[in-house]
Amino acid sequence: MKLIAIIFLILIFTVVGFIGYKTNYFESFLTQNKKEIKKKIYINTQFFMTDADRALYAELRENNPADMILVSGEEYLANAGGDFAFANFINVSTKNLPHYIAGFPRYIKKFNMVVSLDQAIQAFMYIKHKEKIKLESPKMFALLTYVKSIANGEKININIKKDVELYEAYTLGKKTFHQKRGGRGLSCLSCHSKDILGSVLRTQPLPDLSAKGVAPAASWPAYRMTKSSTRTLQRRFQGCMKNSLMTVIPLGSAEMVALEVYLTKKAIGAEIYIPGIKR
């Protein structure tokens, strides 16, 4: 019995040692080849989509369901006076409206604050037509989709140095993006930095939103395949926060608008195309 026990212990130590060796070897391999592995994963992102997903994605790019939402938004605005009335409300000509929209979020003097485009629409609908529309409502999503589409083809031109208030919003947005919080101690940067480029979460590669030139601000509002609905950029932020066990920042709050300012600044020069299509 003692002999059997000794042999059994020897086998255990051998297996544990082998596993430890393999683990150390694997960790060493990952460390030495980290950049190359991430590069390959990033290049082969289509691997994480099924053939059915790819076919549906291709079809939706040609026939975006959010186009119907856009048409609804156009009708809502037409009933409130159309492009001309909205342009007049924000003190620009209809000719300059597309370029002006491409600069949101903006500091607007009559509000004495930095506002996102949907907040400007919200103010227009209430002040001019006494209609209260919540930022999270389907009607607002439709209005925002249409109004931002007016700037399709324009390049994002936000200028954070134009107003002190806008620069302060940018600074707050950067702080919000980097701040760790919530049950998991995560920040936006935790999942969207150069250090995780190529990592995959829920079958989707995680983009580096901290890099200059990233342009999610140019393609939201967008139709989300996984939600079968049209969502806004701020609403997407909220989804990330909820999944990360963070306290969800309210739409239109100073921090949420600031976060949009921060990412919009990184997208300067990107061409706007609304509605976008997202998995």
Backbone as a ProteinNet text record, in pm:
[ID]
protein_1_A
[PRIMARY]
MKLIAIIFLILIFTVVGFIGYKTNYFESFLTQNKKEIKKKIYINTQFFMTDADRALYAELRENNPADMILVSGEEYLANAGGDFAFANFINVSTKNLPHYIAGFPRYIKKFNMVVSLDQAIQAFMYIKHKEKIKLESPKMFALLTYVKSIANGEKININIKKDVELYEAYTLGKKTFHQKRGGRGLSCLSCHSKDILGSVLRTQPLPDLSAKGVAPAASWPAYRMTKSSTRTLQRRFQGCMKNSLMTVIPLGSAEMVALEVYLTKKAIGAEIYIPGIKR
[TERTIARY]
82.8	0	86.4	197.8	286	348.7	382.7	445.1	349	221.7	119.4	99.9	99.1	79.8	195.6	318.9	437.5	432.1	393.5	384.1	278	166.4	56.9	103.1	178.6	228.5	326.8	411.5	508.8	436.3	328.5	250.1	187	133.5	70.4	171.2	288.8	391.5	440.3	447.1	491	392.4	261.9	157.4	152.5	158.4	154.5	273.1	390.5	510.3	499.8	441.1	425.5	329	217.2	119.9	182.1	260	326.3	422.4	495.7	589.5	516.6	405.9	330.1	268.8	219.5	159.5	262.7	381.5	487.7	532	540.7	581.3	478.5	349.2	242.2	241.1	258.3	261.9	379.8	495.9	614.1	589.4	523.2	492.6	400.5	298.8	205.5	276.6	365.2	436.9	523.8	593.9	684.3	611.1	491.6	421.3	290	277.6	151.9	105.7	196.3	159	114.8	188.1	155.4	21.8	-2.3	-128	-245.1	-231.9	-338.8	-362.1	-254.8	-266.9	-346.9	-317.3	-387.8	-534	-558.9	-697.8	-774.9	-711.4	-779.5	-809.3	-713.6	-732.1	-843.3	-853	-949.3	-1076.3	-1123	-1242.3	-1365.5	-1367.1	-1483.1	-1501	-1392.9	-1402.1	-1506.2	-1528	-1618.6	-1763.8	-1790	-1926.6	-1959.2	-2078.6	-2119.7	-2150.2	-2161.2	-2196.2	-2331.9	-2423.9	-2557	-2547	-2459.8	-2437.9	-2385.3	-2286.9	-2224.8	-2324.7	-2406.4	-2507	-2608.8	-2651.6	-2749.5	-2688.3	-2563.1	-2494.7	-2484.4	-2448.2	-2436.2	-2571.2	-2675.8	-2810.2	-2855.2	-2827.7	-2871.6	-2792.9	-2670.9	-2595.6	-2660.2	-2722.6	-2790.3	-2932.3	-2994.3	-3133.6	-3144.6	-3090.5	-3084.1	-3224.6	-3269.3	-3402.1	-3417.8	-3304.7	-3311.2	-3350.7	-3347.8	-3392.9	-3539.8	-3617.2	-3758.4	-3771.9	-3680.8	-3679.9	-3643.8	-3549.3	-3508.4	-3626.3	-3702.5	-3818.7	-3921.7	-3940.9	-4033.8	-3985.9	-3854.6	-3798.3	-3815.6	-3801.5	-3821.5	-3965.5	-4060	-4201.3	-4230.3	-4170.4	-4190.1	-4140.4	-4022.6	-3966.9	-4047.2	-4093.7	-4175.1	-4300.4	-4359.7	-4479.8	-4449.1	-4320.2	-4280.3	-4215.5	-4227.1	-4170.9	-4054.7	-4004.8	-3900.4	-3760.9	-3672.2	-3532.2	-3518.8	-3598	-3588.4	-3617.4	-3723.1	-3761.4	-3654.8	-3598.7	-3494.1	-3368.7	-3330.3	-3212	-3229.1	-3346.8	-3375.3	-3365.6	-3409.7	-3406.8	-3263.4	-3171.2	-3032.1	-2945.7	-3015.1	-2949.3	-2848.4	-2884.1	-2801.6	-2893.5	-2836.4	-2915.7	-2931.8	-3032.3	-3050.5	-2931.8	-2867.6	-2750.8	-2634.3	-2617	-2506.4	-2542.9	-2668.2	-2714.5	-2632.9	-2605.6	-2527.1	-2390	-2319.3	-2187.5	-2198.9	-2302.7	-2322.2	-2353.3	-2437.6	-2472.3	-2348	-2255.7	-2132.4	-2040.3	-2075.6	-1993.6	-2049.6	-2160.6	-2218	-2139.8	-2143.8	-2202.9	-2139.1	-2220.3	-2178.5	-2216.2	-2143.8	-2187.3	-2282.9	-2405.9	-2505	-2539.2	-2516.2	-2525.7	-2664.2	-2768.6	-2904.9	-2938.6	-2868.6	-2888.9	-2784.3	-2676.2	-2564	-2505.9	-2495	-2438.7	-2401.3	-2321.3	-2286.4	-2398.6	-2450.4	-2561.2	-2529.1	-2585.8	-2577.2	-2687	-2680.5	-2777	-2919.2	-2936.1	-3071.6	-3127.1	-3040.8	-3087.5	-3132.6	-3063.4	-3104.2	-3240.7	-3261.1	-3389.8	-3498	-3464.4	-3558.4	-3603.3	-3506.6	-3538.2	-3625.4	-3594.2	-3672.7	-3817.5	-3837.8	-3973	-4053	-3984.2	-4056	-4081.3	-3976.7	-3990.4	-4082.7	-4071.4	-4150.1	-4285.8	-4296.4	-4420.3	-4479.1	-4418.2	-4469.2	-4483	-4398.1	-4401	-4278.9	-4304	-4194.8	-4160.6	-4039.2	-3994.6	-3873.8	-3883.6	-3772.9	-3659.1	-3537.9	-3421.4	-3415.8	-3471.6	-3467	-3587.3	-3674	-3795.6	-3769.5	-3847	-3833.6	-3849.7	-3937.5	-3957.7	-3830.6	-3761.8	-3636.8	-3529.7	-3524	-3426.5	-3450.8	-3579.1	-3613.5	-3575.3	-3607.4	-3573.6	-3422	-3348.6	-3204.5	-3144.5	-3198.3	-3148.2	-3165.1	-3282.6	-3304.9	-3218.8	-3222.8	-3152.4	-3002.2	-2944.2	-2801	-2771.7	-2866.5	-2845.4	-2839.1	-2889.8	-2879.4	-2732.3	-2645.6	-2501.7	-2428.1	-2499	-2431.8	-2339.5	-2217.3	-2118.6	-2029.8	-2076.8	-1994.3	-1891.8	-1782.9	-1682.4	-1698.8	-1683.2	-1696.7	-1598.2	-1649.4	-1567.3	-1575.3	-1602.7	-1611.5	-1482.4	-1497.2	-1382.2	-1385.5	-1312	-1319.1	-1248.7	-1172.9	-1102.5	-1184	-1299.1	-1380.8	-1444	-1486	-1552.8	-1490.8	-1474	-1419.4	-1506.7	-1637.7	-1732.8	-1717	-1691.4	-1675.2	-1544.3	-1440.7	-1312.6	-1325.7	-1399.9	-1422.4	-1500.4	-1596.2	-1673.6	-1582.5	-1492.2	-1396	-1310.6	-1264.2	-1181.7	-1258.6	-1385.7	-1469.8	-1494.8	-1513.2	-1535.1	-1414.7	-1297.2	-1173.5	-1161.3	-1192.8	-1187.7	-1288.2	-1407.7	-1512.1	-1469.8	-1406.3	-1361.2	-1254.9	-1169.1	-1057.2	-1088.3	-1197.2	-1225.6	-1277.8	-1213	-1257.3	-1367.6	-1473	-1584.5	-1667.7	-1769.4	-1860.8	-1810.8	-1895.8	-1868.5	-1745.6	-1701.7	-1585.3	-1461.3	-1476	-1362.3	-1309.9	-1401.7	-1362.5	-1384.1	-1314.5	-1337.3	-1366.5	-1406.4	-1424.4	-1292.2	-1182.3	-1049.8	-1012.3	-1069.1	-1035.7	-1063.6	-1169.2	-1207.9	-1181.7	-1139.6	-1124.6	-994.4	-883.1	-751.9	-662.6	-545.8	-451.8	-403	-409.7	-360.2	-448.4	-574.7	-664.6	-702.1	-640.7	-673.9	-661.6	-769.4	-771.5	-843.5	-868.6	-943.9	-1089.2	-1154.9	-1292.2	-1384.6	-1497.2	-1598	-1732.4	-1798.5	-1927.8	-1920.7	-1817.6	-1791.2	-1755.1	-1735.1	-1703	-1565.6	-1482.2	-1352	-1372.3	-1292.3	-1304.2	-1218.5	-1279.2	-1203.1	-1129.3	-1022.4	-948	-1010.8	-1099.2	-1166.3	-1080.7	-962.5	-874.8	-785.5	-784.7	-694.9	-751	-661.7	-701.7	-751.2	-863.5	-914.4	-1025	-1049.6	-1162.1	-1290.8	-1389.3	-1502.6	-1640.9	-1665.8	-1803.2	-1901.9	-1853.7	-1942.1	-1997.4	-1931.6	-1975.3	-2085.3	-2108.2	-2201.7	-2315.1	-2331.7	-2446.8	-2534.2	-2667.9	-2749.3	-2728.7	-2751.8	-2730.3	-2829.8	-2849.3	-2933.6	-2845.7	-2884.6	-2809.4	-2876.7	-2803.2	-2857.4	-2895.7	-2813.3	-2839.3	-2957.9	-2998.5	-3112.6	-3234.5	-3214.9	-3324	-3391.9	-3310	-3364.8	-3256.9	-3300.9	-3208.7	-3167.3	-3038.9	-2986.1	-2897.4	-2880.9	-2795.2	-2659.9	-2563.6	-2431.4	-2437.7	-2511.8	-2522.2	-2593	-2690.9	-2761.1	-2665.9	-2575.7	-2475	-2380.9	-2343.5	-2260.6	-2328.2	-2458.4	-2531.7	-2529.9	-2541.3	-2537.4	-2405.5	-2295.6	-2163.4	-2153.5	-2204.3	-2198.7	-2277.3	-2393.5	-2476.7	-2407.2	-2349.1	-2280.7	-2155.4	-2097	-1975.1	-2004.4	-2132.9	-2177.9	-2144.1	-2142.7	-2124	-2260.4	-2260.8	-2381.2	-2402.8	-2521.7	-2548.9	-2570.6	-2491.2	-2501.9	-2624.5	-2708.9	-2831.1	-2800.8	-2886.7	-2876.3	-2889.4	-2806.9	-2816.1	-2750.7	-2697.8	-2630	-2496.9	-2439.3	-2312.8	-2204.4	-2198.6	-2096.8	-2120	-2246.2	-2276.1	-2248.3	-2288.5	-2260.4	-2109.3	-2040.4	-1895.1	-1827	-1877.7	-1822.7	-1839.5	-1953.4	-1975.6	-1881.4	-1858.2	-1764.4	-1625.1	-1583.7	-1449.7	-1430.2	-1527.8	-1514.2	-1535.7	-1618.6	-1639.2	-1511.8	-1439.9	-1312	-1215.5	-1214.7	-1124.9	-1165	-1290.2	-1341.6	-1334.1	-1267.3	-1257.7	-1205.7	-1276	-1235.3	-1304.7	-1371.2	-1443.1	-1573	-1608.1	-1729.2	-1852.4	-1953	-2076	-2160.6	-2207.6	-2302.8	-2406.5	-2526.2	-2635.3	-2754.8	-2818.5	-2790.2	-2679.4	-2607.1	-2504.8	-2567.1	-2483.9	-2530.3	-2426.2	-2471.9	-2381.6	-2431.9	-2338.4	-2377.5	-2450.9
-120.8	0	126	120.3	236.6	262.2	151.9	163.8	228.3	186.5	242.1	391	426.2	566	650.9	596.9	670	691.2	585.1	594.4	697.4	696.1	789.7	935.7	959.9	1094.3	1139.5	1045.1	1077.5	1118.4	1045.2	1077.4	1216.2	1247.2	1377.2	1489.8	1476.7	1580.8	1595.5	1482.7	1487.8	1564.9	1533.5	1600.7	1749	1782.8	1922.6	1998.6	1935	1998.2	2022	1922.1	1935.2	2048.6	2054.7	2161.8	2297.5	2305.5	2430.9	2472.8	2373	2402	2453.1	2384.2	2423	2561.5	2588.8	2718.9	2829.7	2806.7	2906.5	2926.5	2814.5	2823.2	2902.7	2875.1	2943.4	3091.5	3125.2	3265.2	3337.1	3266.9	3324	3346.9	3248.2	3259	3378.1	3395	3505.9	3640.2	3647.3	3772	3810.7	3711.6	3737.9	3766.3	3710.9	3722.4	3799.6	3878.9	3948.3	4035.6	4116.8	4208.8	4133.5	4026.7	3951.2	3878.3	3823.1	3753.2	3849.9	3967.5	4067	4112.4	4126.4	4170	4067.7	3940.2	3835.2	3828.2	3841.8	3838.9	3955.6	4073.4	4192.9	4179.7	4126.9	4112.3	4012.8	3909.1	3803.5	3816.9	3940.5	3963.2	3895.1	3871.8	3807	3665.7	3609.2	3474.7	3468.6	3580.4	3583.5	3607.9	3611	3622.1	3496.4	3444.9	3328.5	3371.2	3272.9	3303.7	3373.4	3330.9	3392.1	3537.7	3564.3	3701.9	3788.5	3736.6	3813.8	3844	3744.8	3765	3870	3862	3959.1	4098.2	4106.3	4234.7	4299.7	4220.9	4272.2	4321.8	4246.1	4284.2	4413.8	4425.1	4544	4669.1	4649.7	4764.9	4823.6	4737	4782.9	4830.1	4768.5	4801.1	4823.3	4933.9	4963.3	4990	4909.3	4931.3	5070.7	5130.6	5263	5370.9	5338.4	5435.7	5472	5374.1	5401.8	5495.5	5477.9	5566.5	5707.6	5717.2	5846.9	5918.6	5844.1	5902.3	5951.3	5873.2	5915.4	6045.2	6053.9	6174.7	6295.4	6273.2	6381.9	6432.1	6339.5	6377.3	6453.5	6407.9	6477.7	6621.1	6640	6773.8	6859	6797.6	6871.4	6927.6	6849.7	6896.1	7010.4	7027.6	7135.6	7251.9	7249.4	7359.4	7322.2	7198	7149.1	7203	7179.7	7219.7	7370	7447.7	7592.7	7640.2	7587	7629.4	7592.2	7471.4	7429.2	7512.9	7538.5	7620.1	7760.5	7814.8	7948.5	7950.5	7842.8	7833.8	7835.6	7772.3	7768.5	7874.7	7968	8086.5	8056.2	7966.9	7942.9	7938.4	7956.1	7946.3	7798.9	7769.3	7629.7	7585	7678.7	7645.2	7599	7661.9	7628.4	7522.9	7480.2	7384.7	7255.3	7190.8	7066.7	7084.6	7190.2	7216	7242.2	7314.5	7348.2	7222.8	7136.7	7012.3	6926.1	6929.8	6849	6895.9	7005.6	7056.6	7029.3	6956.1	6921.6	6807.6	6807.6	6899.1	7038.4	7139.4	7278.4	7355.5	7465.6	7561.2	7657	7663.4	7753.3	7859.8	7981.5	8093.7	8108.3	8088.1	8107.8	8007.8	7895.1	7796	7810.6	7884.9	7902.8	7769.5	7676.4	7545.6	7471.3	7368	7279.3	7178.5	7166.1	7073.8	6978.9	6861.6	6765.9	6800	6740.2	6772.5	6736.5	6623.8	6586.3	6683.1	6742.8	6843.5	6970.5	7005.8	7122.7	7097.6	6973.9	6936.4	6938.7	6886.7	6882.8	7024.4	7116	7255.2	7318.8	7291.2	7344.7	7298	7169.2	7114.7	7169.3	7196.5	7246.3	7396.9	7474.1	7620.1	7667.2	7605.4	7648.9	7580.2	7460.1	7384.3	7324.7	7356.6	7313	7160.7	7091.5	6944.9	6893.5	6822.8	6767	6627.6	6612.1	6482.4	6436	6321.3	6269.5	6224.8	6242.1	6207.5	6058.6	5977.2	5832	5779.1	5866.7	5822.7	5786.4	5692.9	5656.6	5776.9	5870.6	5988.4	6072.3	6085.8	6162.5	6090.3	5957.7	5881.4	5904.1	5908.7	5930.7	6072.3	6170.3	6309.4	6327.9	6270.8	6284	6216.9	6100.3	6028.9	6113.9	6174	6257.1	6383.2	6456.7	6584.8	6566.1	6463	6442.5	6399.7	6329.8	6287.2	6405.9	6520.4	6642	6673	6629.7	6655	6541.8	6445	6335	6389.7	6338.3	6385.2	6495.5	6561.8	6662.9	6593	6662.3	6608.2	6671.1	6589.8	6638.9	6752.7	6863.9	6984.2	7049.4	6971.9	7028.2	7104.2	7219.5	7302.6	7331.1	7251.2	7263.4	7389.2	7456.4	7578.1	7704.5	7688.7	7805.2	7866.9	7781.8	7829.6	7762.4	7840.1	7785.5	7671.3	7689.9	7589	7456.5	7463.5	7341.1	7270.8	7349.3	7290.3	7223.4	7287.6	7228.1	7097.7	7094.8	6972.7	6862.4	6896.6	6799.7	6741.8	6830	6786.4	6691.9	6725	6638.9	6505.3	6509.7	6386.7	6294.9	6352.5	6273.3	6208.6	6286.3	6233.3	6119.8	6138.2	6035.8	5909.1	5924.3	5810.4	5729.2	5796.6	5729.5	5685.7	5734.8	5710.6	5569.2	5497.8	5363.6	5374.7	5296.8	5301.5	5175.6	5163.4	5050.4	4925	4821	4695.8	4621.4	4648.5	4578.8	4668.2	4792.1	4882.4	4910	4922.8	4944.2	5089.4	5129.1	5257.8	5229.2	5331.3	5312.9	5266.7	5323.2	5291.5	5145.8	5084.1	4945.5	4851.5	4881.2	4795.5	4859.3	4985.1	5056.1	5135.1	5062.5	5126.1	5045	5098	5028	4898.3	4889.4	4771	4648.5	4671.1	4557.4	4538	4615.8	4608.1	4463.8	4412.1	4275.1	4180.7	4225.2	4141.2	4133.8	4027.3	4003.1	3988.8	4056.7	4046.5	4021.7	3911.9	3877.5	3869.6	3804	3779	3905.2	4018	4142	4193.9	4228.1	4288.3	4423.2	4451.5	4577.7	4684.5	4795.8	4901	4989.7	5051	5145.1	5282.5	5318.6	5447.7	5561.3	5526.6	5630.3	5688.5	5627.3	5669.9	5788.1	5872.4	5984.3	5928.6	5980.1	5936.9	5832.6	5774.2	5682.1	5761.4	5700.8	5784.1	5727.7	5673	5629.7	5746	5866	5982.8	6013.2	5961.3	5989.4	5894.5	5784.7	5683	5647.9	5725.9	5711.1	5834.5	5819.2	5701.3	5590.5	5468.4	5352.3	5242.3	5153.1	5036	4926.9	4874.6	4766.6	4633.4	4546.1	4415.8	4335.1	4342.6	4263.3	4314.1	4438.4	4496.2	4513.4	4494.5	4511.7	4647	4749.1	4883.2	4987.4	5111.4	5222.7	5280.6	5302.2	5356.5	5477.6	5561.4	5679.3	5650	5737.7	5718.8	5719.9	5815.4	5821	5697.7	5648.7	5527.2	5407.7	5407.3	5300.3	5309.4	5430.5	5448.5	5384.6	5410.3	5356.5	5204	5143	4997.4	4942.1	5007.5	4966	4979.9	5090.6	5115.4	5009.8	4976.4	4875.9	4740.6	4701.2	4571.9	4566.8	4684	4690.9	4711.4	4705.8	4725.4	4863.9	4962.6	5101.2	5165	5272.7	5354	5418.1	5402	5451.8	5602.8	5674.5	5820.3	5857.5	5948.3	5985.1	6051.5	6026.1	6093.1	6243.8	6319.9	6464.5	6527.2	6444.8	6499.9	6560.9	6642.9	6708.5	6606.6	6498.3	6396.1	6321.8	6293.2	6218.7	6302.7	6428.3	6517.8	6536.3	6547.2	6563.9	6442.2	6324	6201.6	6203.1	6253.2	6264.3	6368.6	6477.6	6580.3	6518.3	6441.1	6380.2	6289.2	6202.8	6111.4	6180.7	6284.7	6359.5	6433.3	6484	6551	6455.6	6329.8	6232	6199.2	6230.4	6195.5	6311.3	6419.5	6535.5	6491.7	6534.7	6499.9	6377.4	6299.9	6180.5	6221.6	6153.4	6186.6	6125.1	6205.1	6161.8	6078.5	5965	5884.1	5824.6	5875.1	5839.4	5790.1	5680.9	5599.8	5498.7	5466.3	5363.4	5226.3	5123.3	4986	4919.9	4867	4805	4665.5	4580.3	4442.9	4441.8
0	0	0	80.7	85.2	-50.9	-118.7	-251.1	-350.4	-343.2	-432.8	-405.9	-276.2	-238.5	-288.4	-278.1	-323	-473.9	-546.7	-693.2	-732.6	-659.1	-686.8	-667.4	-558.7	-531.1	-638.3	-681.8	-787.2	-914.9	-947.9	-1067.6	-1057.5	-938.4	-916.4	-936.2	-872.7	-883.7	-1027.7	-1098.1	-1237.8	-1323.6	-1303.7	-1381.2	-1348.5	-1218.9	-1177.2	-1233.3	-1227.8	-1281.1	-1430	-1499.4	-1645.1	-1678.9	-1604.1	-1626.2	-1599	-1489	-1456.3	-1565	-1617.4	-1725.4	-1848.1	-1884	-2002.7	-1984.3	-1860.3	-1832.9	-1847.1	-1785.7	-1794.2	-1938.4	-2011.9	-2152	-2232.1	-2205.3	-2278.5	-2246.7	-2117.3	-2077.4	-2142.9	-2146.8	-2210.7	-2359.1	-2422.1	-2564.6	-2591.6	-2505.5	-2521.8	-2505.9	-2406.8	-2383.1	-2502.4	-2556.8	-2668.1	-2798.7	-2813	-2940.6	-2929.9	-2823.5	-2794.9	-2910.5	-2965	-3072.5	-3196.9	-3230.6	-3351	-3337	-3217.4	-3191.9	-3202.4	-3140.2	-3145.6	-3288.3	-3363.3	-3502.6	-3582.7	-3562.6	-3636	-3595.2	-3464.2	-3416.7	-3475.9	-3476.3	-3526.7	-3675.8	-3751.6	-3895.3	-3927.3	-3846.2	-3874.2	-3792.3	-3777.3	-3696.1	-3754.5	-3884.3	-3944.7	-3892.3	-3835.5	-3778.6	-3668.3	-3602.8	-3488.3	-3529	-3657.6	-3707.4	-3787	-3770.2	-3847.5	-3990.3	-4077.7	-4216.5	-4222.7	-4136.1	-4132.5	-4088.8	-3989.6	-3943.2	-4055.9	-4127.5	-4235.2	-4346.1	-4376.9	-4482.6	-4440.2	-4313.4	-4263.3	-4258.3	-4215.8	-4206.8	-4344.9	-4445	-4581.8	-4633	-4601.3	-4646	-4579.2	-4449.5	-4375.9	-4415.6	-4461.8	-4509.7	-4635	-4713.1	-4834.2	-4805	-4705.2	-4671.5	-4520.9	-4475.6	-4333.1	-4277.3	-4180.2	-4120.5	-4059.5	-4019.2	-3957.9	-4058.2	-4186.7	-4286.5	-4264.5	-4216.4	-4186.9	-4067.2	-3970.2	-3853.8	-3898.7	-3990.6	-4043.8	-4110.5	-4189.6	-4257.7	-4156.2	-4050.1	-3944.2	-3880	-3855.6	-3796.9	-3887	-4017.6	-4113.4	-4109.2	-4095.6	-4087.5	-3958.9	-3847.7	-3720.3	-3730.1	-3788.9	-3799.5	-3897.3	-4004.1	-4102.7	-4036.8	-3947.7	-3876.8	-3780.6	-3749.9	-3658.7	-3733.8	-3866.3	-3944.3	-4032.8	-4017	-4104.6	-4076.8	-4173.2	-4159.6	-4135.2	-4206.5	-4196.3	-4054.1	-3994.5	-3858.8	-3757.4	-3771.5	-3677.3	-3695.5	-3822.4	-3850	-3792.3	-3808.3	-3756.5	-3604.4	-3540.4	-3394.8	-3341.8	-3414.8	-3367.7	-3437.8	-3503.6	-3560.8	-3671.9	-3761.6	-3880.4	-4002.1	-4119.6	-4241.9	-4279.3	-4358.9	-4403	-4487.6	-4557.1	-4639.2	-4551.8	-4437.2	-4346.6	-4242.5	-4243.5	-4141.9	-4140	-4254.4	-4251.5	-4184.1	-4220.2	-4161.7	-4011.7	-3973.5	-3832.1	-3750.2	-3803.9	-3734.2	-3713.5	-3808.5	-3800	-3688.4	-3621.4	-3511.8	-3373.9	-3365.4	-3234.4	-3170.5	-3034.7	-2937.7	-2943	-2907.4	-2915.6	-2789.2	-2766.5	-2665.1	-2735.2	-2685.1	-2742.7	-2639.4	-2678.2	-2584.6	-2524.3	-2604.7	-2552.9	-2441.8	-2440.3	-2333.6	-2224	-2255.2	-2163.1	-2116.3	-2209.6	-2177.3	-2305.2	-2287.9	-2399.4	-2414.8	-2536.3	-2559.4	-2674.2	-2665.9	-2776.1	-2876.3	-2992.9	-3097.1	-3055.4	-2987.3	-2945	-2841	-2759.3	-2664.1	-2735.8	-2843.9	-2922.8	-2986.3	-3034.3	-3092.5	-2984.9	-2868.6	-2756.6	-2719.1	-2712.1	-2679.1	-2786.5	-2911.5	-3023.6	-3016.2	-2992.8	-2988.9	-2870.2	-2759.6	-2642.4	-2650	-2681	-2682.4	-2794.4	-2910.3	-3025.3	-3036.2	-2981.4	-3002.2	-2873.9	-2761.5	-2631.1	-2621.3	-2692.8	-2688.7	-2613.1	-2505.7	-2426.1	-2478.6	-2527.4	-2580.5	-2499.6	-2437.3	-2358.3	-2450.5	-2402.9	-2484	-2515.6	-2428.4	-2449.3	-2526.7	-2573.8	-2642.7	-2788.4	-2843	-2984.8	-3077.5	-3040.4	-3124.9	-3131.7	-3018.3	-3019.4	-3098.7	-3086.3	-3164.6	-3313.7	-3352.7	-3493.2	-3536.6	-3454.4	-3486.2	-3497.9	-3403.9	-3406.1	-3529.6	-3563.4	-3681.6	-3806.5	-3820.6	-3939.3	-3937	-3825.5	-3820.6	-3842	-3781.3	-3802.3	-3946.1	-4008.4	-4147.3	-4242.8	-4199.9	-4281.6	-4310.5	-4218.1	-4231.6	-4301.9	-4357.4	-4427.8	-4536.4	-4536.8	-4633.2	-4578.3	-4472.9	-4406.2	-4316.5	-4288.4	-4197.8	-4059.6	-3959.1	-3822	-3798.3	-3744.8	-3732	-3594.9	-3492.2	-3357.6	-3324.3	-3260.2	-3225	-3075.1	-2998.7	-2853.1	-2800.9	-2887.5	-2844.6	-2869.8	-2933.1	-2965.4	-2842.2	-2749.3	-2627.6	-2505.7	-2401.3	-2276.5	-2226.8	-2237.3	-2188.1	-2261.9	-2391.4	-2470	-2434.9	-2411.4	-2371.2	-2234.6	-2144.9	-2012.5	-2024.8	-2117.5	-2140.3	-2193.1	-2283.4	-2337	-2224.3	-2135.3	-2022.2	-1931.5	-1905.1	-1822.9	-1893	-2024	-2099.2	-2094.6	-2104.9	-2097	-1959.2	-1855.9	-1719.2	-1702.3	-1754.1	-1744.9	-1818.2	-1933.5	-2013.6	-1939.9	-1864.2	-1797	-1654.2	-1598.2	-1456.1	-1431.1	-1340.2	-1302.8	-1198.5	-1217.3	-1123.2	-1137.9	-1054.1	-1064.3	-995.9	-1001.2	-931.4	-979.2	-1100.4	-1155.2	-1162.7	-1119.4	-1120.7	-1259.7	-1354.9	-1494	-1535.9	-1638.6	-1703	-1849.6	-1924.2	-2068.9	-2130.1	-2078.6	-2130.9	-2107.2	-2004	-1972.5	-2089.1	-2162.6	-2275.4	-2411.3	-2411.5	-2539	-2543.8	-2533.8	-2541.9	-2634.4	-2664.7	-2753.3	-2690.1	-2557.7	-2488.9	-2509.7	-2545.1	-2563.9	-2710.5	-2798.5	-2940.1	-2989.7	-3046.1	-3092.9	-2998.4	-2874	-2780.9	-2825.7	-2784.5	-2829.2	-2709.3	-2713.5	-2608.9	-2674.9	-2635.6	-2694.4	-2847.1	-2893.6	-3036.8	-3114.6	-3046.2	-3116.6	-3077	-3174.8	-3144.6	-3076.2	-2975.4	-2902.9	-2970.7	-3013.2	-3080	-2980.3	-3025.7	-2942.8	-2958.7	-2867.9	-2875.5	-2820.8	-2767.3	-2714.6	-2824	-2940.9	-3048.1	-3126.3	-3172.6	-3256.5	-3389.9	-3435.8	-3565.3	-3558.5	-3439.2	-3428.4	-3447.7	-3512.5	-3555.1	-3525.8	-3407	-3379.3	-3383.3	-3352.4	-3352.7	-3491.5	-3595.3	-3732.2	-3780.5	-3708.1	-3758.8	-3662.8	-3557.7	-3468.9	-3480.6	-3478.3	-3451.8	-3557.2	-3509.3	-3594.6	-3559.5	-3656.2	-3631	-3571.7	-3455.7	-3391.9	-3419.9	-3487.1	-3522.9	-3399.7	-3294.6	-3174.8	-3094.6	-3117.8	-3046.6	-3135.9	-3266.5	-3364	-3348.2	-3324.6	-3306.9	-3333.3	-3347.4	-3369.2	-3234.6	-3217	-3092.3	-3120.5	-3018.7	-3030.6	-2966.4	-2987.7	-2929.7	-2777.1	-2721.1	-2575	-2519.8	-2592.4	-2547.8	-2552.5	-2648	-2655	-2536.3	-2498.4	-2379.4	-2258.1	-2246.3	-2131.4	-2129.3	-2246.4	-2253.7	-2203.1	-2239.9	-2192.6	-2041.2	-1990.8	-1846.8	-1769.4	-1819.6	-1753.5	-1751.6	-1863.5	-1871.9	-1785.6	-1757.8	-1677.4	-1529.1	-1493.3	-1355.1	-1302.4	-1392.6	-1351.1	-1324.9	-1247.6	-1237.5	-1373.7	-1428.7	-1563.6	-1559.9	-1637.9	-1644.3	-1727.8	-1680	-1753.4	-1888	-1985.7	-2114.5	-2094.2	-2162.9	-2154.8	-2033.6	-1942.3	-1825	-1867.9	-1781.9	-1815.9	-1849.8	-1772.2	-1795.4	-1926.4	-1957	-2079.1	-2203.3	-2199	-2311.6	-2325.8	-2213.6	-2215.9	-2278.5	-2248.1	-2306.6	-2458.5	-2503.8	-2648.1	-2709.5	-2638.1	-2686.1	-2702.3	-2602.4	-2603.4	-2724.8	-2751.2	-2864.6	-2998.4	-2998.9	-3122.9	-3162.4	-3063.8	-3090.6	-3160.7	-3120.7	-3182.1	-3326	-3358.8	-3491.7	-3590.5	-3553	-3643.1	-3780.5	-3883.9	-4019.6	-4075.4	-3987.1	-4033.1	-4100.7	-4206.8	-4281.5	-4214.4	-4196.5	-4131.2	-4226.7	-4177.7	-4255.7	-4159.6	-4170.5	-4081.7	-4163.8	-4121.8	-4004	-4030.2	-3923.7	-3934.9	-3916.2	-3926.5	-3901.3	-3810.9	-3699.3	-3602.4	-3569.1	-3539.3	-3504.3	-3370.3
[MASK]
+++++++++++++++++++++++++++++++++++++++++++++++++++++++++++++++++++++++++++++++++++++++++++++++++++++++++++++++++++++++++++++++++++++++++++++++++++++++++++++++++++++++++++++++++++++++++++++++++++++++++++++++++++++++++++++++++++++++++++++++++++++++++++++++++++++++++++++++++++++++

